[in-house]
């Protein structure tokens, strides 16, 4: 069989963090009673006229600049015509041939080094409502419509079809979300629909220039499901082609429970939507000076922050990548690093221990209950030899995370001070050497790795309180 390569393009919809909808004053807050956040404008009543939300434009421009797009001084809104029950006007106000921004790119780590995924466009549009097919008493007979989301402001970000696999798609979405949250364009909450992704995927023989027939994947409610759905769909298409069949251009739904895709409908082309300029909205004109003023407001972006942390704190590429995915986590790290004077230890405690506690508590990086000063104090206690790393990680940090207590006071009250006294340690070492003659002989015979076992035995007898470095030194002296 010939070898095939995968071609993926993504369409990402991000809800802008505005208090009101894009063309009316209705609230965008999540979780209100069904159809309670609507008005004649977002319901499409005859004679109701849209008025563009200035804040939505500011946020969209901020996101475009962060992505390296060219923001167009002149863009127009268009009507995208299609019929869904949750689209009350019978069309969606979007942008088409003259979008807000074009170009740009997102840099990812492809696993083989940095790679830049180019973008086609970023444009403004309104969201549709929501069809509810389950969870209500009549769901076995009826679908329900909630129009609270109708008119919520979105940006759609479209990539070139240059993503080469599901793992790259996952990394792209992770970095894109990071950029949009750094700039406070969106909260990125996929469970609430603030960030959604559709994926176009096709396969073609390796080296071919012509694209294969694509399918569009929908109902992707997490980055991991994007990756899983792409993996399944790629194999499905490969099976069809290798069996001599032809892939049908269609929209498919991802069934996460079954782990498979299901056909939904034939895939539309742009002309099927009969785009034409929105007659009720004038062209959007942005002064170049205003665009540059928005650029000046951008914060330090993840890539720049990652480079700075790598240089300033001698972190690994992996550590810097993880610490800069979210701005609150990067802020937290920098506070701990500065207060403790030990950036490497700060990175280790945060990535290996603090985030574990966060995951178990079901919290994200914006909700860290442990004050940076407390974690910094714990690191200073370890560096001073007051407590061992194992005690700090296994006993102190979990308790501090739950209660916010002072680590020094916790050490005193529980008697967790690290044992470094040579006399006391030699007593424990003597007991271990007497109980482990075989290991002692192995060490003396050149099997130096057995020393770690002996250190572990001393640590166990001390209840984890012995200073492991001092134990190692004294063991080497005693065994000779």
C-alpha positions as CSV (number, residue, x, y, z in Angstrom):
1,X,0.0,0.0,0.0
2,X,1.3,3.5,-0.7
3,X,2.2,5.8,2.3
4,X,-0.2,8.6,3.1
5,X,0.2,11.9,4.8
6,X,-2.4,13.7,6.8
7,X,-3.5,17.3,6.1
8,X,-5.4,19.1,8.9
9,X,-6.9,22.6,9.1
10,X,-8.6,23.9,12.2
11,X,-11.4,26.5,12.7
12,X,-11.4,27.8,16.2
13,X,-14.2,29.9,17.7
14,X,-13.4,31.9,20.8
15,X,-16.0,33.8,22.8
16,X,-14.8,37.4,23.5
17,X,-14.9,38.5,27.1
18,X,-17.5,41.2,26.8
19,X,-20.4,41.8,29.3
20,X,-22.9,42.3,26.4
21,X,-23.5,40.7,23.0
22,X,-21.9,41.8,19.8
23,X,-24.9,43.7,18.4
24,X,-27.2,44.4,21.4
25,X,-27.1,45.0,25.1
26,X,-28.1,41.5,26.3
27,X,-25.9,39.8,28.9
28,X,-23.3,37.2,27.8
29,X,-23.1,35.6,31.3
30,X,-23.2,31.9,31.4
31,X,-25.9,29.8,33.1
32,X,-29.0,32.0,33.0
33,X,-32.5,30.6,32.6
34,X,-33.2,29.5,29.0
35,X,-34.1,32.4,26.7
36,X,-33.8,35.0,29.5
37,X,-30.9,36.9,27.9
38,X,-32.6,37.9,24.6
39,X,-34.1,40.9,22.9
40,X,-35.6,41.8,19.5
41,X,-32.1,42.3,18.0
42,X,-30.6,38.9,18.9
43,X,-34.0,37.2,18.2
44,X,-34.1,38.7,14.7
45,X,-37.4,40.5,15.0
46,X,-38.4,42.5,12.0
47,X,-37.1,46.1,12.1
48,X,-34.6,45.5,14.9
49,X,-31.2,46.9,14.0
50,X,-27.7,45.8,15.1
51,X,-25.2,48.1,16.7
52,X,-21.6,46.9,16.9
53,X,-20.0,46.4,20.4
54,X,-16.8,48.5,20.5
55,X,-15.3,46.3,23.3
56,X,-15.7,43.2,21.0
57,X,-13.7,45.0,18.3
58,X,-10.9,45.9,20.8
59,X,-10.6,42.3,22.0
60,X,-10.6,40.9,18.5
61,X,-7.9,43.3,17.4
62,X,-5.9,42.5,20.6
63,X,-6.1,38.7,19.7
64,X,-5.2,39.3,16.1
65,X,-2.1,41.4,17.1
66,X,-1.0,38.7,19.6
67,X,-1.2,36.1,16.8
68,X,0.9,38.3,14.4
69,X,-2.0,39.0,12.1
70,X,-2.3,42.0,9.8
71,X,-5.3,44.0,11.1
72,X,-7.1,45.5,8.2
73,X,-8.2,49.1,8.5
74,X,-11.3,48.3,6.5
75,X,-13.5,45.2,6.9
76,X,-17.1,44.5,6.3
77,X,-19.8,42.3,7.9
78,X,-21.7,39.8,5.8
79,X,-24.8,37.6,6.1
80,X,-24.1,33.9,6.1
81,X,-27.4,32.3,5.1
82,X,-28.4,28.9,6.4
83,X,-31.3,27.4,8.2
84,X,-31.0,25.9,11.7
85,X,-33.7,25.9,14.3
86,X,-31.3,27.7,16.7
87,X,-30.6,30.5,14.2
88,X,-33.6,32.8,14.6
89,X,-32.7,35.3,11.8
90,X,-32.1,32.6,9.3
91,X,-28.6,34.0,8.8
92,X,-25.5,34.7,10.9
93,X,-23.7,38.0,10.8
94,X,-20.1,37.2,10.1
95,X,-17.2,38.4,7.9
96,X,-16.2,36.7,4.7
97,X,-14.1,38.2,1.9
98,X,-13.0,41.3,3.9
99,X,-12.2,40.0,7.4
100,X,-10.9,41.9,10.3
101,X,-7.4,40.4,10.1
102,X,-5.3,38.1,7.9
103,X,-2.1,36.1,8.1
104,X,-0.3,35.5,11.4
105,X,0.9,32.2,12.9
106,X,1.2,30.1,16.0
107,X,4.5,28.6,16.9
108,X,4.4,25.1,18.4
109,X,6.9,22.5,19.5
110,X,6.3,19.8,17.0
111,X,8.4,17.2,18.9
112,X,11.1,17.7,16.3
113,X,11.8,21.4,17.2
114,X,9.8,24.6,16.8
115,X,7.3,24.8,13.9
116,X,5.1,27.7,12.8
117,X,1.5,27.0,11.9
118,X,0.3,29.7,9.5
119,X,-3.2,31.3,9.9
120,X,-5.5,32.4,7.0
121,X,-7.7,34.8,8.9
122,X,-9.3,36.0,12.1
123,X,-12.8,37.5,11.8
124,X,-15.7,38.7,14.0
125,X,-19.1,37.0,14.0
126,X,-22.1,36.3,16.2
127,X,-22.8,33.0,17.8
128,X,-26.0,31.0,17.1
129,X,-28.3,29.6,19.8
130,X,-28.1,26.1,21.3
131,X,-30.2,23.1,20.4
132,X,-30.8,20.8,23.4
133,X,-31.4,17.2,22.5
134,X,-31.1,15.5,25.9
135,X,-31.5,16.0,29.6
136,X,-35.1,17.3,29.7
137,X,-38.3,15.4,30.4
138,X,-39.5,15.5,26.8
139,X,-36.0,14.8,25.3
140,X,-37.3,11.5,23.9
141,X,-39.8,13.3,21.8
142,X,-38.6,17.0,21.4
143,X,-35.5,19.1,21.0
144,X,-35.5,22.4,22.9
145,X,-33.9,25.7,21.8
146,X,-32.1,28.1,24.1
147,X,-31.3,31.4,22.4
148,X,-29.2,32.9,25.2
149,X,-26.0,32.4,23.2
150,X,-27.6,33.9,20.0
151,X,-25.5,37.1,19.3
152,X,-22.7,36.3,21.7
153,X,-19.5,37.8,20.2
154,X,-16.9,35.4,18.7
155,X,-13.7,35.5,16.8
156,X,-13.1,32.7,14.3
157,X,-9.5,31.8,13.7
158,X,-8.8,29.7,10.6
159,X,-5.5,27.9,10.0
160,X,-3.9,27.0,6.7
161,X,-4.2,23.2,6.1
162,X,-0.6,22.7,7.3
163,X,-1.1,20.7,10.5
164,X,0.4,17.3,9.9
165,X,-1.1,15.1,12.6
166,X,-3.4,14.9,15.7
167,X,-0.5,15.6,18.1
168,X,0.3,18.8,16.3
169,X,-3.3,19.8,16.3
170,X,-3.4,19.3,20.1
171,X,-0.2,21.4,20.6
172,X,-1.5,24.1,18.3
173,X,-4.8,24.4,20.3
174,X,-2.9,24.4,23.6
175,X,-0.6,27.3,22.5
176,X,-3.5,29.2,20.9
177,X,-5.6,29.0,24.1
178,X,-2.5,30.2,26.0
179,X,-2.2,33.3,23.8
180,X,-5.8,34.2,23.9
181,X,-6.0,33.8,27.7
182,X,-2.7,35.8,28.2
183,X,-4.3,38.7,26.4
184,X,-7.7,38.2,28.1
185,X,-9.4,37.9,24.8
186,X,-11.4,34.8,26.0
187,X,-11.6,32.8,29.2
188,X,-11.1,29.6,27.1
189,X,-13.7,27.6,29.0
190,X,-14.5,24.7,26.7
191,X,-17.1,23.2,29.0
192,X,-19.1,26.4,28.8
193,X,-18.6,26.8,25.0
194,X,-16.2,29.7,25.2
195,X,-13.7,27.9,23.0
196,X,-14.8,25.5,20.3
197,X,-13.0,23.8,17.5
198,X,-13.9,22.2,14.2
199,X,-11.3,20.2,12.3
200,X,-11.0,19.6,8.6
201,X,-9.0,16.5,7.8
202,X,-7.9,14.7,4.6
203,X,-5.2,12.3,3.5
204,X,-3.2,12.1,0.3
205,X,-0.3,10.1,-1.0
206,X,3.1,11.2,0.4
207,X,4.6,13.8,-1.9
208,X,1.3,14.7,-3.6
209,X,0.5,18.4,-3.9
210,X,-3.3,18.1,-4.4
211,X,-5.4,17.9,-1.3
212,X,-7.6,14.9,-0.7
213,X,-11.4,15.0,-0.1
214,X,-11.9,16.4,3.4
215,X,-14.3,15.8,6.1
216,X,-15.2,18.3,8.9
217,X,-15.2,17.1,12.5
218,X,-17.7,18.7,14.9
219,X,-18.7,18.2,18.5
220,X,-15.2,18.5,19.8
221,X,-15.4,19.7,23.4
222,X,-11.8,19.2,24.6
223,X,-8.4,19.3,23.1
224,X,-7.9,15.6,23.9
225,X,-11.1,14.8,22.0
226,X,-9.8,16.8,19.0
227,X,-6.8,14.5,19.0
228,X,-8.8,11.3,19.5
229,X,-11.3,12.2,16.8
230,X,-8.6,13.1,14.3
231,X,-6.8,9.8,15.0
232,X,-10.0,7.8,14.3
233,X,-11.0,9.8,11.2
234,X,-7.6,9.5,9.7
235,X,-7.7,5.7,10.1
236,X,-11.3,5.6,8.7
237,X,-10.3,7.5,5.6
238,X,-7.2,5.4,5.1
239,X,-9.3,2.3,5.3
240,X,-11.7,3.6,2.7
241,X,-8.9,4.6,0.3
242,X,-6.9,1.4,0.7
243,X,-10.1,-0.7,0.0
244,X,-10.5,1.2,-3.3
245,X,-13.3,3.5,-2.2
246,X,-13.6,7.3,-2.2
247,X,-13.9,9.5,0.8
248,X,-17.1,11.5,0.8
249,X,-17.0,15.2,1.6
250,X,-19.2,15.5,4.6
251,X,-19.6,16.9,8.2
252,X,-19.1,14.2,10.8
253,X,-19.9,14.2,14.5
254,X,-17.5,12.8,17.1
255,X,-19.1,10.4,19.6
256,X,-16.7,10.5,22.5
257,X,-18.4,7.7,24.4
258,X,-18.2,5.3,21.4
259,X,-14.8,6.7,20.3
260,X,-15.9,7.0,16.7
261,X,-17.2,9.5,14.1
262,X,-20.7,9.5,12.7
263,X,-21.9,11.1,9.4
264,X,-24.1,14.2,10.0
265,X,-24.7,15.9,6.6
266,X,-23.0,16.8,3.3
267,X,-20.3,19.4,3.7
268,X,-21.2,22.9,2.5
269,X,-19.0,25.1,0.4
270,X,-18.7,28.8,0.8
271,X,-21.2,29.5,-2.1
272,X,-23.8,27.4,-0.4
273,X,-24.1,30.2,2.3
274,X,-24.9,32.9,-0.3
275,X,-22.8,35.5,1.5
276,X,-23.6,39.1,0.8
277,X,-22.8,42.4,2.7
278,X,-24.8,43.0,5.8
279,X,-27.0,46.0,4.8
280,X,-27.7,47.1,8.4
281,X,-24.0,47.6,9.4
282,X,-21.6,50.1,7.8
283,X,-18.0,49.0,7.0
284,X,-15.7,48.7,10.1
285,X,-13.0,51.3,9.7
286,X,-10.0,51.3,12.1
287,X,-7.4,54.1,12.3
288,X,-3.8,52.9,12.0
289,X,-3.0,54.9,15.2
290,X,-5.8,53.2,17.1
291,X,-4.5,49.8,16.0
292,X,-1.0,50.7,17.2
293,X,-2.4,51.9,20.5
294,X,-4.0,48.4,21.0
295,X,-0.6,46.8,20.1
296,X,1.1,48.9,22.9
297,X,-1.4,47.4,25.4
298,X,-0.4,43.8,24.8
299,X,1.2,42.1,27.7
300,X,4.4,40.0,27.5
301,X,3.3,37.0,25.4
302,X,4.0,33.4,26.2
303,X,6.9,32.9,23.7
304,X,8.7,36.0,24.9
305,X,8.1,35.1,28.6
306,X,9.4,31.5,28.0
307,X,12.6,32.9,26.4
308,X,13.1,35.2,29.4
309,X,12.6,32.5,32.0
310,X,15.0,30.2,30.1
311,X,17.7,32.8,30.2
312,X,17.1,34.3,33.6
313,X,16.5,31.1,35.6
314,X,18.3,28.3,33.7
315,X,15.1,26.2,33.4
316,X,14.8,23.3,31.0
317,X,12.8,23.9,27.8
318,X,10.1,21.6,29.2
319,X,9.8,23.5,32.5
320,X,9.6,26.9,30.8
321,X,7.0,25.6,28.3
322,X,4.7,24.3,31.1
323,X,5.2,27.3,33.4
324,X,4.3,29.8,30.7
325,X,1.2,28.1,29.3
326,X,-1.0,30.3,31.6
327,X,-0.2,33.8,32.8
328,X,-1.3,33.3,36.4
329,X,0.9,30.2,36.7
330,X,3.9,32.1,35.3
331,X,3.2,35.0,37.7
332,X,3.0,32.6,40.6
333,X,6.3,31.0,39.6
334,X,8.1,34.3,39.3
335,X,6.9,35.4,42.8
336,X,8.1,32.1,44.4
337,X,11.4,32.1,42.5
338,X,12.1,35.7,43.7
339,X,11.1,35.1,47.3
340,X,12.9,31.8,47.7
341,X,16.0,32.7,45.8
342,X,15.9,29.2,44.2
343,X,14.1,29.3,40.8
344,X,14.9,25.6,40.0
345,X,13.4,24.4,43.2
346,X,10.4,26.7,42.7
347,X,9.8,25.1,39.2
348,X,10.1,21.6,40.6
349,X,7.7,22.1,43.5
350,X,5.2,23.9,41.3
351,X,5.2,21.4,38.4
352,X,5.5,18.2,40.4
353,X,3.6,18.9,43.6
354,X,1.5,22.1,43.5
355,X,-0.2,21.2,40.2
356,X,-0.9,17.7,41.5
357,X,-2.8,19.3,44.4
358,X,-4.5,21.6,42.0
359,X,-5.7,18.7,39.8
360,X,-7.0,16.8,42.8
361,X,-8.9,19.9,44.0
362,X,-10.4,20.5,40.5
363,X,-8.9,24.0,40.4
364,X,-7.1,25.7,37.5
365,X,-4.0,28.0,37.5
366,X,-6.1,31.1,38.3
367,X,-7.3,29.6,41.7
368,X,-4.1,28.6,43.6
369,X,-5.0,28.8,47.3
370,X,-1.4,28.5,48.6
371,X,0.2,32.0,48.8
372,X,3.5,32.3,46.8
373,X,5.3,33.5,50.0
374,X,4.3,30.3,51.8
375,X,5.8,28.0,49.1
376,X,8.9,30.2,49.0
377,X,9.3,29.8,52.8
378,X,9.1,26.0,52.4
379,X,11.8,26.0,49.8
380,X,14.0,28.1,52.1
381,X,13.5,25.6,54.8
382,X,14.7,22.8,52.5
383,X,17.7,24.8,51.3
384,X,18.7,25.5,54.9
385,X,18.6,21.8,55.7
386,X,15.8,22.3,58.3
387,X,13.6,19.7,56.5
388,X,14.2,17.1,53.9
389,X,12.8,17.3,50.4
390,X,10.7,14.2,50.9
391,X,9.1,15.6,54.1
392,X,8.5,18.9,52.4
393,X,6.7,17.2,49.5
394,X,4.9,14.4,51.2
395,X,3.8,16.0,54.5
396,X,4.3,19.8,54.5
397,X,3.1,21.0,51.1
398,X,-0.2,19.0,51.1
399,X,-1.1,20.4,54.6
400,X,0.0,23.9,53.6
401,X,-2.2,23.7,50.5
402,X,-5.3,22.7,52.4
403,X,-4.8,25.2,55.4
404,X,-2.4,27.9,54.2
405,X,-0.4,27.4,57.5
406,X,3.1,28.6,58.2
407,X,5.6,25.8,57.2
408,X,8.1,26.7,59.9
409,X,5.4,26.4,62.6
410,X,4.2,23.1,61.1
411,X,7.7,21.8,61.2
412,X,8.0,22.7,64.9
413,X,4.6,21.4,65.9
414,X,5.1,18.1,64.3
415,X,8.8,17.6,65.1
416,X,9.7,17.3,61.4
417,X,13.2,18.9,61.7
418,X,15.7,17.2,59.5
419,X,18.2,15.1,61.4
420,X,21.7,16.2,60.5
421,X,23.6,15.5,63.7
422,X,26.5,13.2,62.9
423,X,26.3,11.2,66.1
424,X,22.6,10.4,65.8
425,X,23.0,9.5,62.1
426,X,26.0,7.2,62.8
427,X,23.9,5.3,65.3
428,X,21.3,4.6,62.6
429,X,24.0,3.9,60.0
430,X,25.6,1.3,62.4
431,X,22.3,-0.5,62.8
432,X,21.7,-0.6,59.0
433,X,25.2,-1.8,58.2
434,X,24.8,-4.6,60.8
435,X,21.5,-5.7,59.3
436,X,22.7,-5.5,55.6
437,X,26.1,-7.2,55.5
438,X,25.5,-8.6,51.9
439,X,24.9,-5.1,50.6
440,X,28.0,-3.8,52.4
441,X,30.1,-6.5,50.7
442,X,28.6,-5.7,47.3
443,X,29.5,-2.0,47.7
444,X,33.1,-2.9,48.8
445,X,33.3,-5.2,45.8
446,X,32.6,-2.3,43.4
447,X,28.8,-2.4,43.1
448,X,28.5,1.3,44.0
449,X,24.8,1.6,43.1
450,X,23.9,-0.4,46.3
451,X,24.7,2.7,48.3
452,X,21.3,4.2,47.3
453,X,19.6,1.1,49.0
454,X,21.6,1.7,52.2
455,X,20.7,5.4,52.2
456,X,17.0,4.4,51.8
457,X,17.3,2.1,54.8
458,X,18.7,4.8,57.0
459,X,16.0,7.2,55.8
460,X,13.3,4.6,56.7
461,X,14.7,4.1,60.2
462,X,14.7,7.9,60.7
463,X,11.1,8.3,59.6
464,X,12.3,10.3,56.6
465,X,13.8,12.9,58.8
466,X,17.5,12.2,58.1
467,X,19.5,14.5,55.8
468,X,20.0,12.2,52.8
469,X,23.2,14.0,51.6
470,X,24.7,13.8,55.1
471,X,23.7,10.1,55.3
472,X,25.4,9.4,52.0
473,X,28.6,11.1,53.1
474,X,28.7,9.3,56.5
475,X,27.9,5.9,54.8
476,X,30.9,6.3,52.5
477,X,33.1,7.1,55.4
478,X,31.8,4.1,57.5
479,X,32.0,1.5,54.8
480,X,35.4,2.9,53.7
